[in-house]
Amino acid sequence: EHYKHHWFPQVPSKGSGYRCIRINHKMDPLIGKAAGMIGLSHERLFQLLPSELTLWVDPFEVSYRIGEDGSICVLYEGPQPGGKATKQLESRTSCKEEWRTGRSSPSKSYSIMTVSS
């Protein structure tokens, strides 16, 4: 609903600035609202997530970066309409492994939180 007027599957990068979710020592209001809906306090959310996280939610792809100097990694890649082949992501495994081990932010390691419906 939040992205309804900012979602362009034919031009996936259009509106990407609006769809960027950011934690930079302050909680993004959209994440805070979602956390509240499932009963997580802001304090607990700050314990679970990195203090610097950028998440880009685009049609067919969700990517993230931990810290300001971290690599941009793809978290989800969906099939594009019309059967267009998507590019292979050589660094996908290493990016996920960095997130699990906290290697991109050496001062702190992170746990992964999984939310299911």
Secondary structure in CASP SS format (residue, H / E / C, confidence):
PFRMAT SS
TARGET T0000
AUTHOR 0000-0000-0000
METHOD secondary structure of the structure
MODEL  1
E C 1.00
H C 1.00
Y C 1.00
K H 1.00
H H 1.00
H H 1.00
W C 1.00
F C 1.00
P C 1.00
Q C 1.00
V C 1.00
P C 1.00
S C 1.00
K C 1.00
G C 1.00
S C 1.00
G C 1.00
Y C 1.00
R C 1.00
C E 1.00
I E 1.00
R E 1.00
I E 1.00
N E 1.00
H C 1.00
K C 1.00
M C 1.00
D C 1.00
P H 1.00
L H 1.00
I H 1.00
G H 1.00
K H 1.00
A H 1.00
A H 1.00
G H 1.00
M H 1.00
I C 1.00
G C 1.00
L C 1.00
S C 1.00
H H 1.00
E H 1.00
R H 1.00
L H 1.00
F H 1.00
Q H 1.00
L H 1.00
L C 1.00
P C 1.00
S C 1.00
E E 1.00
L E 1.00
T E 1.00
L E 1.00
W E 1.00
V E 1.00
D E 1.00
P C 1.00
F C 1.00
E E 1.00
V E 1.00
S E 1.00
Y E 1.00
R E 1.00
I E 1.00
G C 1.00
E C 1.00
D C 1.00
G C 1.00
S C 1.00
I C 1.00
C E 1.00
V E 1.00
L E 1.00
Y E 1.00
E E 1.00
G C 1.00
P C 1.00
Q C 1.00
P H 1.00
G H 1.00
G H 1.00
K C 1.00
A C 1.00
T C 1.00
K C 1.00
Q C 1.00
L C 1.00
E C 1.00
S C 1.00
R H 1.00
T H 1.00
S H 1.00
C H 1.00
K H 1.00
E H 1.00
E H 1.00
W H 1.00
R H 1.00
T H 1.00
G C 1.00
R C 1.00
S C 1.00
S C 1.00
P C 1.00
S C 1.00
K C 1.00
S C 1.00
Y C 1.00
S C 1.00
I C 1.00
M C 1.00
T C 1.00
V C 1.00
S C 1.00
S C 1.00
END
